[in-house]
Amino acid sequence: MPPYPEKLINEGETVVLDLKPHWWFFWKHILAGGVLLIVVVLWALAAPDGLDFLSVPIALAIVVYVGFIVVAYLTWTYTHFVLTDRRVVSRSGIVSKKGTEIPLDRVNNIDFSQKIFERMIGAGDLAIESAGKDGQSHFENVRHPDMVQQEIYRQMEVNSRRQATWQADAIATANPGMQSARPPAAAPPDVADQIAKLATLRDQGAITSEEFETKKAELLDRM
């Protein structure tokens, strides 16, 4: 199964999810195959010698069904639902291509829906509302749509923080004088003042004369 083409990934962009449609994508093909199987079994059990005229149509139906399956499998193989750290992308098609691209900073809301059986097998649909011209994009047969929804929201937060950082850096670069100035470092305490404070502590009995002389010597050595 080919991954999402690397040439379609922008420089510095990271792919977070690259999902194929859930196997429930094939439900129509499974249903058609079941019907065809029943017909073949009934034909085989109903005295084939007297029903030779049905052999050609049934063989033709099997060939058509096989072609139906091959086309469906190729369609599934070349269908991608991709989440990067910057956008949501849907791309499908073997020869002719179609796709949807939604930047994360334009996503307004994400809804997912699952019927009871879909919840049991981990499939569902996603609806993404965006500020684009289409308004809402619908994606079917998404694997674990609730988890995908949460991951999109998480990447939106990461993207928002990244853009805020870029904007702050751009402003700081364009206006170096407007950079947030740090408060000037406090000047180191004057040695004489510190010695005077130590003397007061000595006189008050908080430290001994020996401790006073030791600390005084350390302060004088720093000058």
C-alpha positions as CSV (number, residue, x, y, z in Angstrom):
1,M,0.0,0.0,0.0
2,P,1.7,3.2,-1.1
3,P,2.1,5.9,1.5
4,Y,1.1,9.5,0.9
5,P,3.6,10.9,-1.7
6,E,6.5,12.7,-0.1
7,K,6.5,15.2,-2.9
8,L,3.2,16.5,-1.7
9,I,4.6,17.2,1.8
10,N,5.7,20.8,2.2
11,E,9.2,21.5,3.5
12,G,9.4,21.3,7.2
13,E,5.9,19.7,7.4
14,T,5.4,16.5,9.4
15,V,2.9,13.8,8.7
16,V,1.0,12.8,11.8
17,L,-1.6,10.4,10.4
18,D,-1.7,8.7,7.0
19,L,-4.9,6.6,7.0
20,K,-6.6,4.4,4.4
21,P,-10.3,4.0,4.6
22,H,-11.7,1.5,7.0
23,W,-12.4,-1.9,5.6
24,W,-16.1,-1.0,5.9
25,F,-15.4,0.8,2.6
26,F,-16.0,-2.6,0.9
27,W,-19.4,-3.3,2.4
28,K,-21.2,-3.0,-1.0
29,H,-18.7,-5.3,-2.6
30,I,-19.0,-7.8,0.3
31,L,-22.8,-7.7,-0.1
32,A,-22.6,-8.2,-3.9
33,G,-20.2,-11.1,-3.4
34,G,-22.5,-12.8,-1.0
35,V,-25.4,-12.6,-3.4
36,L,-23.3,-13.9,-6.2
37,L,-22.1,-16.8,-4.0
38,I,-25.6,-17.8,-3.2
39,V,-26.5,-17.8,-6.9
40,V,-23.5,-20.0,-7.8
41,V,-24.3,-22.4,-5.0
42,L,-28.0,-22.7,-6.0
43,W,-27.0,-23.2,-9.6
44,A,-24.5,-25.9,-8.7
45,L,-27.1,-27.7,-6.5
46,A,-29.9,-27.5,-9.0
47,A,-28.8,-30.2,-11.6
48,P,-26.3,-28.2,-13.7
49,D,-27.0,-30.6,-16.7
50,G,-30.3,-29.1,-17.2
51,L,-29.2,-25.5,-16.6
52,D,-26.2,-25.2,-18.9
53,F,-27.7,-22.1,-20.4
54,L,-27.0,-20.3,-17.1
55,S,-23.3,-21.2,-17.1
56,V,-22.2,-18.4,-19.4
57,P,-24.2,-15.6,-17.6
58,I,-22.8,-16.8,-14.3
59,A,-19.3,-17.0,-15.5
60,L,-19.7,-13.5,-16.9
61,A,-21.1,-12.2,-13.6
62,I,-18.1,-13.7,-11.8
63,V,-15.7,-11.9,-14.2
64,V,-17.5,-8.6,-13.7
65,Y,-17.5,-9.1,-10.0
66,V,-13.7,-9.8,-10.0
67,G,-13.2,-6.6,-12.0
68,F,-15.5,-4.7,-9.6
69,I,-13.3,-5.9,-6.7
70,V,-10.0,-5.0,-8.4
71,V,-11.2,-1.5,-9.1
72,A,-12.5,-1.1,-5.5
73,Y,-9.2,-2.3,-4.1
74,L,-7.2,0.1,-6.2
75,T,-9.5,3.0,-5.2
76,W,-9.0,2.1,-1.6
77,T,-5.2,1.8,-2.0
78,Y,-4.9,5.3,-3.5
79,T,-7.2,7.0,-1.1
80,H,-5.5,8.8,1.8
81,F,-6.8,10.7,4.8
82,V,-3.7,12.6,6.0
83,L,-3.2,14.8,9.0
84,T,0.0,16.8,9.2
85,D,1.1,19.4,11.7
86,R,-0.3,22.1,9.4
87,R,-3.3,20.8,7.5
88,V,-5.9,18.0,6.9
89,V,-5.6,16.5,3.4
90,S,-7.9,14.0,1.6
91,R,-6.7,12.6,-1.7
92,S,-8.2,9.9,-3.9
93,G,-8.1,8.6,-7.5
94,I,-6.1,6.3,-9.6
95,V,-5.9,8.2,-12.9
96,S,-7.9,11.3,-12.3
97,K,-7.3,12.7,-8.9
98,K,-9.5,14.7,-6.5
99,G,-8.6,16.1,-3.1
100,T,-9.4,18.4,-0.2
101,E,-7.0,20.4,1.8
102,I,-7.9,22.3,5.0
103,P,-5.2,24.4,6.8
104,L,-5.5,23.8,10.6
105,D,-5.7,27.5,11.3
106,R,-9.0,27.6,9.3
107,V,-10.7,24.7,11.1
108,N,-13.7,25.9,13.1
109,N,-15.3,22.7,14.3
110,I,-15.0,18.9,13.9
111,D,-17.8,16.4,14.3
112,F,-17.8,12.7,14.1
113,S,-20.6,10.2,13.7
114,Q,-20.8,6.5,14.3
115,K,-23.7,4.1,14.0
116,I,-23.9,1.2,16.5
117,F,-22.2,-1.3,14.2
118,E,-19.6,1.2,13.0
119,R,-18.7,1.9,16.6
120,M,-18.2,-1.8,17.1
121,I,-15.8,-2.1,14.2
122,G,-14.1,1.2,14.7
123,A,-15.4,3.1,11.7
124,G,-17.3,6.3,11.2
125,D,-17.5,9.7,9.4
126,L,-15.9,13.1,10.1
127,A,-17.3,16.5,9.2
128,I,-14.9,19.4,9.4
129,E,-16.2,22.9,9.3
130,S,-13.7,25.5,8.0
131,A,-13.4,29.1,7.0
132,G,-12.9,28.0,3.4
133,K,-15.4,28.5,0.5
134,D,-16.8,25.0,0.9
135,G,-17.8,25.5,4.5
136,Q,-17.9,21.9,5.5
137,S,-16.0,18.8,4.3
138,H,-17.3,15.3,4.9
139,F,-15.1,12.2,5.1
140,E,-16.5,8.7,5.2
141,N,-15.1,5.4,6.5
142,V,-12.5,7.0,8.7
143,R,-10.7,4.7,11.1
144,H,-11.5,5.6,14.7
145,P,-13.0,9.0,14.0
146,D,-13.2,10.0,17.6
147,M,-9.4,9.5,18.0
148,V,-8.8,11.3,14.8
149,Q,-10.9,14.2,16.0
150,Q,-8.9,14.6,19.2
151,E,-5.6,14.4,17.3
152,I,-6.7,17.2,14.9
153,Y,-7.6,19.4,17.9
154,R,-4.2,18.6,19.4
155,Q,-2.4,19.5,16.2
156,M,-4.5,22.7,16.0
157,E,-3.2,23.8,19.4
158,V,0.4,23.0,18.5
159,N,0.0,24.9,15.2
160,S,-1.5,27.9,17.0
161,R,1.5,28.1,19.4
162,R,3.9,27.8,16.6
163,Q,2.3,30.6,14.6
164,A,2.2,32.8,17.7
165,T,6.0,32.2,18.1
166,W,6.6,33.0,14.4
167,Q,4.7,36.3,14.7
168,A,6.5,37.3,17.9
169,D,9.9,36.5,16.2
170,A,8.9,38.5,13.1
171,I,7.8,41.5,15.2
172,A,11.0,41.4,17.2
173,T,13.1,41.1,14.0
174,A,11.3,44.0,12.3
175,N,11.3,46.2,15.4
176,P,14.4,45.4,17.5
177,G,13.8,48.4,19.7
178,M,10.4,47.0,20.7
179,Q,11.7,43.8,22.1
180,S,10.5,43.2,25.6
181,A,13.2,44.5,27.7
182,R,14.3,42.5,30.7
183,P,14.6,44.5,34.0
184,P,18.1,45.5,34.7
185,A,20.0,43.1,36.9
186,A,20.1,44.3,40.4
187,A,23.5,45.7,41.4
188,P,25.4,43.4,43.7
189,P,25.2,44.5,47.4
190,D,28.0,46.8,48.5
191,V,30.7,44.9,50.5
192,A,30.9,47.6,53.1
193,D,27.1,47.4,53.7
194,Q,27.3,43.6,54.0
195,I,30.1,43.9,56.5
196,A,28.1,46.4,58.5
197,K,25.1,44.1,58.5
198,L,27.3,41.2,59.7
199,A,28.6,43.4,62.5
200,T,25.1,44.2,63.6
201,L,24.3,40.5,63.7
202,R,27.4,39.9,65.7
203,D,26.5,42.6,68.2
204,Q,23.0,41.2,68.5
205,G,24.5,37.8,69.2
206,A,23.0,36.2,66.0
207,I,26.6,35.1,64.9
208,T,29.8,34.7,66.8
209,S,32.9,36.8,66.4
210,E,34.6,33.9,64.6
211,E,31.8,33.6,62.1
212,F,31.9,37.4,61.6
213,E,35.6,37.4,60.9
214,T,35.2,34.4,58.5
215,K,32.4,36.0,56.5
216,K,34.3,39.4,56.5
217,A,37.3,37.7,55.0
218,E,35.3,36.1,52.3
219,L,33.7,39.4,51.3
220,L,37.0,41.2,51.2
221,D,38.5,38.4,49.0
222,R,35.7,39.1,46.4
223,M,36.7,42.7,46.0
